[in-house]
């Protein structure tokens, strides 16, 4: 599934889910990194 749906404009991010709190923080870190990268591209 990942090989067929992972694209440059909509990439997959795999997050470890053993600890719910850790998984939530990793998800937010991924979103923040994507937003910062997009802002840097526009500058």
CHARMM internal coordinates of N, CA and C (Angstrom, degrees):
IC EDIT
DIST 1 N 1 CA 1.4486
DIST 1 CA 1 C 1.5276
ANGL 1 N 1 CA 1 C 110.73
DIST 1 C 2 N 1.3214
ANGL 1 CA 1 C 2 N 117.30
DIHE 1 N 1 CA 1 C 2 N -43.37
DIST 2 N 2 CA 1.4597
ANGL 1 C 2 N 2 CA 120.18
DIHE 1 CA 1 C 2 N 2 CA -177.93
DIST 2 CA 2 C 1.5282
ANGL 2 N 2 CA 2 C 111.65
DIHE 1 C 2 N 2 CA 2 C -63.44
DIST 2 C 3 N 1.3129
ANGL 2 CA 2 C 3 N 117.07
DIHE 2 N 2 CA 2 C 3 N -41.13
DIST 3 N 3 CA 1.4650
ANGL 2 C 3 N 3 CA 120.20
DIHE 2 CA 2 C 3 N 3 CA -179.07
DIST 3 CA 3 C 1.5256
ANGL 3 N 3 CA 3 C 112.34
DIHE 2 C 3 N 3 CA 3 C -63.71
DIST 3 C 4 N 1.3084
ANGL 3 CA 3 C 4 N 117.41
DIHE 3 N 3 CA 3 C 4 N -32.58
DIST 4 N 4 CA 1.4621
ANGL 3 C 4 N 4 CA 120.64
DIHE 3 CA 3 C 4 N 4 CA -176.75
DIST 4 CA 4 C 1.5320
ANGL 4 N 4 CA 4 C 113.48
DIHE 3 C 4 N 4 CA 4 C -87.78
DIST 4 C 5 N 1.3249
ANGL 4 CA 4 C 5 N 117.04
DIHE 4 N 4 CA 4 C 5 N -20.21
DIST 5 N 5 CA 1.4704
ANGL 4 C 5 N 5 CA 118.74
DIHE 4 CA 4 C 5 N 5 CA -174.98
DIST 5 CA 5 C 1.5239
ANGL 5 N 5 CA 5 C 113.96
DIHE 4 C 5 N 5 CA 5 C -114.25
DIST 5 C 6 N 1.3146
ANGL 5 CA 5 C 6 N 119.55
DIHE 5 N 5 CA 5 C 6 N -10.36
DIST 6 N 6 CA 1.4664
ANGL 5 C 6 N 6 CA 122.59
DIHE 5 CA 5 C 6 N 6 CA 179.33
DIST 6 CA 6 C 1.5313
ANGL 6 N 6 CA 6 C 108.79
DIHE 5 C 6 N 6 CA 6 C -76.88
DIST 6 C 7 N 1.3267
ANGL 6 CA 6 C 7 N 116.95
DIHE 6 N 6 CA 6 C 7 N 121.02
DIST 7 N 7 CA 1.4601
ANGL 6 C 7 N 7 CA 121.81
DIHE 6 CA 6 C 7 N 7 CA 178.89
DIST 7 CA 7 C 1.5218
ANGL 7 N 7 CA 7 C 109.02
DIHE 6 C 7 N 7 CA 7 C -130.26
DIST 7 C 8 N 1.3203
ANGL 7 CA 7 C 8 N 116.80
DIHE 7 N 7 CA 7 C 8 N 168.94
DIST 8 N 8 CA 1.4670
ANGL 7 C 8 N 8 CA 120.25
DIHE 7 CA 7 C 8 N 8 CA 179.49
DIST 8 CA 8 C 1.5194
ANGL 8 N 8 CA 8 C 111.71
DIHE 7 C 8 N 8 CA 8 C -69.25
DIST 8 C 9 N 1.3197
ANGL 8 CA 8 C 9 N 117.42
DIHE 8 N 8 CA 8 C 9 N -30.54
DIST 9 N 9 CA 1.4668
ANGL 8 C 9 N 9 CA 119.49
DIHE 8 CA 8 C 9 N 9 CA -179.23
DIST 9 CA 9 C 1.5292
ANGL 9 N 9 CA 9 C 112.45
DIHE 8 C 9 N 9 CA 9 C -91.09
DIST 9 C 10 N 1.3279
ANGL 9 CA 9 C 10 N 118.59
DIHE 9 N 9 CA 9 C 10 N -12.07
DIST 10 N 10 CA 1.4577
ANGL 9 C 10 N 10 CA 122.27
DIHE 9 CA 9 C 10 N 10 CA 177.24
DIST 10 CA 10 C 1.5328
ANGL 10 N 10 CA 10 C 109.54
DIHE 9 C 10 N 10 CA 10 C -145.18
DIST 10 C 11 N 1.3396
ANGL 10 CA 10 C 11 N 116.56
DIHE 10 N 10 CA 10 C 11 N 71.13
DIST 11 N 11 CA 1.4621
ANGL 10 C 11 N 11 CA 119.25
DIHE 10 CA 10 C 11 N 11 CA -176.27
DIST 11 CA 11 C 1.5312
ANGL 11 N 11 CA 11 C 112.59
DIHE 10 C 11 N 11 CA 11 C -77.61
DIST 11 C 12 N 1.3161
ANGL 11 CA 11 C 12 N 115.03
DIHE 11 N 11 CA 11 C 12 N 152.22
DIST 12 N 12 CA 1.4563
ANGL 11 C 12 N 12 CA 121.70
DIHE 11 CA 11 C 12 N 12 CA 173.49
DIST 12 CA 12 C 1.5218
ANGL 12 N 12 CA 12 C 108.68
DIHE 11 C 12 N 12 CA 12 C -83.92
DIST 12 C 13 N 1.3132
ANGL 12 CA 12 C 13 N 116.06
DIHE 12 N 12 CA 12 C 13 N 145.71
DIST 13 N 13 CA 1.4540
ANGL 12 C 13 N 13 CA 122.35
DIHE 12 CA 12 C 13 N 13 CA 171.42
DIST 13 CA 13 C 1.5183
ANGL 13 N 13 CA 13 C 107.32
DIHE 12 C 13 N 13 CA 13 C -126.33
DIST 13 C 14 N 1.3166
ANGL 13 CA 13 C 14 N 117.02
DIHE 13 N 13 CA 13 C 14 N 119.95
DIST 14 N 14 CA 1.4566
ANGL 13 C 14 N 14 CA 120.95
DIHE 13 CA 13 C 14 N 14 CA -179.47
DIST 14 CA 14 C 1.5231
ANGL 14 N 14 CA 14 C 108.28
DIHE 13 C 14 N 14 CA 14 C -88.81
DIST 14 C 15 N 1.3365
ANGL 14 CA 14 C 15 N 115.70
DIHE 14 N 14 CA 14 C 15 N 127.08
DIST 15 N 15 CA 1.4577
ANGL 14 C 15 N 15 CA 121.88
DIHE 14 CA 14 C 15 N 15 CA -176.62
DIST 15 CA 15 C 1.5281
ANGL 15 N 15 CA 15 C 108.56
DIHE 14 C 15 N 15 CA 15 C -120.55
DIST 15 C 16 N 1.3217
ANGL 15 CA 15 C 16 N 115.91
DIHE 15 N 15 CA 15 C 16 N 128.98
DIST 16 N 16 CA 1.4514
ANGL 15 C 16 N 16 CA 120.42
DIHE 15 CA 15 C 16 N 16 CA 176.69
DIST 16 CA 16 C 1.5306
ANGL 16 N 16 CA 16 C 108.92
DIHE 15 C 16 N 16 CA 16 C -65.86
DIST 16 C 17 N 1.3187
ANGL 16 CA 16 C 17 N 117.83
DIHE 16 N 16 CA 16 C 17 N 136.56
DIST 17 N 17 CA 1.4542
ANGL 16 C 17 N 17 CA 119.92
DIHE 16 CA 16 C 17 N 17 CA -174.30
DIST 17 CA 17 C 1.5099
ANGL 17 N 17 CA 17 C 115.01
DIHE 16 C 17 N 17 CA 17 C -119.69
DIST 17 C 18 N 1.3155
ANGL 17 CA 17 C 18 N 118.27
DIHE 17 N 17 CA 17 C 18 N 23.96
DIST 18 N 18 CA 1.4607
ANGL 17 C 18 N 18 CA 119.74
DIHE 17 CA 17 C 18 N 18 CA 179.55
DIST 18 CA 18 C 1.5208
ANGL 18 N 18 CA 18 C 112.51
DIHE 17 C 18 N 18 CA 18 C -68.75
DIST 18 C 19 N 1.3121
ANGL 18 CA 18 C 19 N 116.11
DIHE 18 N 18 CA 18 C 19 N -33.02
DIST 19 N 19 CA 1.4624
ANGL 18 C 19 N 19 CA 121.91
DIHE 18 CA 18 C 19 N 19 CA 179.32
DIST 19 CA 19 C 1.5265
ANGL 19 N 19 CA 19 C 107.79
DIHE 18 C 19 N 19 CA 19 C -121.08
DIST 19 C 20 N 1.3278
ANGL 19 CA 19 C 20 N 116.81
DIHE 19 N 19 CA 19 C 20 N 120.45
DIST 20 N 20 CA 1.4632
ANGL 19 C 20 N 20 CA 120.70
DIHE 19 CA 19 C 20 N 20 CA -175.46
DIST 20 CA 20 C 1.5291
ANGL 20 N 20 CA 20 C 111.99
DIHE 19 C 20 N 20 CA 20 C -60.58
DIST 20 C 21 N 1.3097
ANGL 20 CA 20 C 21 N 118.06
DIHE 20 N 20 CA 20 C 21 N -41.46
DIST 21 N 21 CA 1.4613
ANGL 20 C 21 N 21 CA 121.03
DIHE 20 CA 20 C 21 N 21 CA -179.64
DIST 21 CA 21 C 1.5302
ANGL 21 N 21 CA 21 C 111.29
DIHE 20 C 21 N 21 CA 21 C -64.73
DIST 21 C 22 N 1.3340
ANGL 21 CA 21 C 22 N 116.79
DIHE 21 N 21 CA 21 C 22 N -44.88
DIST 22 N 22 CA 1.4646
ANGL 21 C 22 N 22 CA 121.66
DIHE 21 CA 21 C 22 N 22 CA 178.01
DIST 22 CA 22 C 1.5278
ANGL 22 N 22 CA 22 C 110.38
DIHE 21 C 22 N 22 CA 22 C -60.96
DIST 22 C 23 N 1.3261
ANGL 22 CA 22 C 23 N 117.14
DIHE 22 N 22 CA 22 C 23 N -43.45
DIST 23 N 23 CA 1.4658
ANGL 22 C 23 N 23 CA 121.29
DIHE 22 CA 22 C 23 N 23 CA -179.12
DIST 23 CA 23 C 1.5261
ANGL 23 N 23 CA 23 C 110.86
DIHE 22 C 23 N 23 CA 23 C -62.86
DIST 23 C 24 N 1.2937
ANGL 23 CA 23 C 24 N 117.41
DIHE 23 N 23 CA 23 C 24 N -41.18
DIST 24 N 24 CA 1.4712
ANGL 23 C 24 N 24 CA 120.36
DIHE 23 CA 23 C 24 N 24 CA 179.09
DIST 24 CA 24 C 1.5253
ANGL 24 N 24 CA 24 C 111.43
DIHE 23 C 24 N 24 CA 24 C -64.61
DIST 24 C 25 N 1.3319
ANGL 24 CA 24 C 25 N 116.44
DIHE 24 N 24 CA 24 C 25 N -42.26
DIST 25 N 25 CA 1.4634
ANGL 24 C 25 N 25 CA 120.12
DIHE 24 CA 24 C 25 N 25 CA 179.13
DIST 25 CA 25 C 1.5254
ANGL 25 N 25 CA 25 C 110.39
DIHE 24 C 25 N 25 CA 25 C -65.09
DIST 25 C 26 N 1.3444
ANGL 25 CA 25 C 26 N 117.60
DIHE 25 N 25 CA 25 C 26 N -42.66
DIST 26 N 26 CA 1.4684
ANGL 25 C 26 N 26 CA 121.13
DIHE 25 CA 25 C 26 N 26 CA 178.05
DIST 26 CA 26 C 1.5193
ANGL 26 N 26 CA 26 C 110.58
DIHE 25 C 26 N 26 CA 26 C -62.09
DIST 26 C 27 N 1.3343
ANGL 26 CA 26 C 27 N 118.11
DIHE 26 N 26 CA 26 C 27 N -39.79
DIST 27 N 27 CA 1.4604
ANGL 26 C 27 N 27 CA 121.19
DIHE 26 CA 26 C 27 N 27 CA 179.00
DIST 27 CA 27 C 1.5277
ANGL 27 N 27 CA 27 C 110.21
DIHE 26 C 27 N 27 CA 27 C -63.53
DIST 27 C 28 N 1.3116
ANGL 27 CA 27 C 28 N 117.02
DIHE 27 N 27 CA 27 C 28 N -44.61
DIST 28 N 28 CA 1.4657
ANGL 27 C 28 N 28 CA 120.27
DIHE 27 CA 27 C 28 N 28 CA 178.89
DIST 28 CA 28 C 1.5256
ANGL 28 N 28 CA 28 C 111.18
DIHE 27 C 28 N 28 CA 28 C -65.75
DIST 28 C 29 N 1.3298
ANGL 28 CA 28 C 29 N 117.75
DIHE 28 N 28 CA 28 C 29 N -38.77
DIST 29 N 29 CA 1.4710
ANGL 28 C 29 N 29 CA 120.93
DIHE 28 CA 28 C 29 N 29 CA 176.55
DIST 29 CA 29 C 1.5297
ANGL 29 N 29 CA 29 C 110.70
DIHE 28 C 29 N 29 CA 29 C -60.40
DIST 29 C 30 N 1.3190
ANGL 29 CA 29 C 30 N 116.48
DIHE 29 N 29 CA 29 C 30 N -39.92
DIST 30 N 30 CA 1.4664
ANGL 29 C 30 N 30 CA 120.53
DIHE 29 CA 29 C 30 N 30 CA 178.71
DIST 30 CA 30 C 1.5172
ANGL 30 N 30 CA 30 C 112.08
DIHE 29 C 30 N 30 CA 30 C -65.22
DIST 30 C 31 N 1.3176
ANGL 30 CA 30 C 31 N 116.79
DIHE 30 N 30 CA 30 C 31 N -41.88
DIST 31 N 31 CA 1.4636
ANGL 30 C 31 N 31 CA 120.92
DIHE 30 CA 30 C 31 N 31 CA 178.58
DIST 31 CA 31 C 1.5271
ANGL 31 N 31 CA 31 C 110.36
DIHE 30 C 31 N 31 CA 31 C -65.01
DIST 31 C 32 N 1.3165
ANGL 31 CA 31 C 32 N 116.43
DIHE 31 N 31 CA 31 C 32 N -44.33
DIST 32 N 32 CA 1.4670
ANGL 31 C 32 N 32 CA 120.48
DIHE 31 CA 31 C 32 N 32 CA 179.54
DIST 32 CA 32 C 1.5239
ANGL 32 N 32 CA 32 C 110.69
DIHE 31 C 32 N 32 CA 32 C -61.96
DIST 32 C 33 N 1.3195
ANGL 32 CA 32 C 33 N 117.07
DIHE 32 N 32 CA 32 C 33 N -43.47
DIST 33 N 33 CA 1.4665
ANGL 32 C 33 N 33 CA 120.78
DIHE 32 CA 32 C 33 N 33 CA 179.36
DIST 33 CA 33 C 1.5237
ANGL 33 N 33 CA 33 C 111.31
DIHE 32 C 33 N 33 CA 33 C -62.28
DIST 33 C 34 N 1.3271
ANGL 33 CA 33 C 34 N 116.83
DIHE 33 N 33 CA 33 C 34 N -40.17
DIST 34 N 34 CA 1.4654
ANGL 33 C 34 N 34 CA 120.45
DIHE 33 CA 33 C 34 N 34 CA 179.49
DIST 34 CA 34 C 1.5313
ANGL 34 N 34 CA 34 C 110.78
DIHE 33 C 34 N 34 CA 34 C -66.17
DIST 34 C 35 N 1.3098
ANGL 34 CA 34 C 35 N 117.01
DIHE 34 N 34 CA 34 C 35 N -41.46
DIST 35 N 35 CA 1.4717
ANGL 34 C 35 N 35 CA 120.78
DIHE 34 CA 34 C 35 N 35 CA 179.15
DIST 35 CA 35 C 1.5253
ANGL 35 N 35 CA 35 C 110.41
DIHE 34 C 35 N 35 CA 35 C -65.31
DIST 35 C 36 N 1.3390
ANGL 35 CA 35 C 36 N 116.87
DIHE 35 N 35 CA 35 C 36 N -44.56
DIST 36 N 36 CA 1.4620
ANGL 35 C 36 N 36 CA 120.12
DIHE 35 CA 35 C 36 N 36 CA 179.33
DIST 36 CA 36 C 1.5250
ANGL 36 N 36 CA 36 C 111.53
DIHE 35 C 36 N 36 CA 36 C -63.66
DIST 36 C 37 N 1.3219
ANGL 36 CA 36 C 37 N 117.51
DIHE 36 N 36 CA 36 C 37 N -38.30
DIST 37 N 37 CA 1.4721
ANGL 36 C 37 N 37 CA 120.87
DIHE 36 CA 36 C 37 N 37 CA 178.31
DIST 37 CA 37 C 1.5189
ANGL 37 N 37 CA 37 C 110.29
DIHE 36 C 37 N 37 CA 37 C -65.32
DIST 37 C 38 N 1.3036
ANGL 37 CA 37 C 38 N 117.30
DIHE 37 N 37 CA 37 C 38 N -40.84
DIST 38 N 38 CA 1.4726
ANGL 37 C 38 N 38 CA 120.71
DIHE 37 CA 37 C 38 N 38 CA -179.91
DIST 38 CA 38 C 1.5281
ANGL 38 N 38 CA 38 C 110.54
DIHE 37 C 38 N 38 CA 38 C -66.88
DIST 38 C 39 N 1.3081
ANGL 38 CA 38 C 39 N 117.34
DIHE 38 N 38 CA 38 C 39 N -40.37
DIST 39 N 39 CA 1.4701
ANGL 38 C 39 N 39 CA 120.84
DIHE 38 CA 38 C 39 N 39 CA 177.76
DIST 39 CA 39 C 1.5244
ANGL 39 N 39 CA 39 C 110.23
DIHE 38 C 39 N 39 CA 39 C -63.49
DIST 39 C 40 N 1.3401
ANGL 39 CA 39 C 40 N 116.98
DIHE 39 N 39 CA 39 C 40 N -41.43
DIST 40 N 40 CA 1.4634
ANGL 39 C 40 N 40 CA 121.25
DIHE 39 CA 39 C 40 N 40 CA 178.91
DIST 40 CA 40 C 1.5119
ANGL 40 N 40 CA 40 C 111.96
DIHE 39 C 40 N 40 CA 40 C -63.96
DIST 40 C 41 N 1.3390
ANGL 40 CA 40 C 41 N 118.26
DIHE 40 N 40 CA 40 C 41 N -33.54
DIST 41 N 41 CA 1.4678
ANGL 40 C 41 N 41 CA 122.33
DIHE 40 CA 40 C 41 N 41 CA 178.46
DIST 41 CA 41 C 1.5268
ANGL 41 N 41 CA 41 C 110.60
DIHE 40 C 41 N 41 CA 41 C -66.24
DIST 41 C 42 N 1.3100
ANGL 41 CA 41 C 42 N 117.12
DIHE 41 N 41 CA 41 C 42 N -35.94
DIST 42 N 42 CA 1.4627
ANGL 41 C 42 N 42 CA 121.39
DIHE 41 CA 41 C 42 N 42 CA -175.98
DIST 42 CA 42 C 1.5211
ANGL 42 N 42 CA 42 C 112.64
DIHE 41 C 42 N 42 CA 42 C -76.59
DIST 42 C 43 N 1.3263
ANGL 42 CA 42 C 43 N 117.41
DIHE 42 N 42 CA 42 C 43 N -22.46
DIST 43 N 43 CA 1.4728
ANGL 42 C 43 N 43 CA 120.17
DIHE 42 CA 42 C 43 N 43 CA -178.41
DIST 43 CA 43 C 1.4883
ANGL 43 N 43 CA 43 C 112.41
DIHE 42 C 43 N 43 CA 43 C -77.17
END
COOR INIT
IC SEED 1 N 1 CA 1 C
IC BUILD
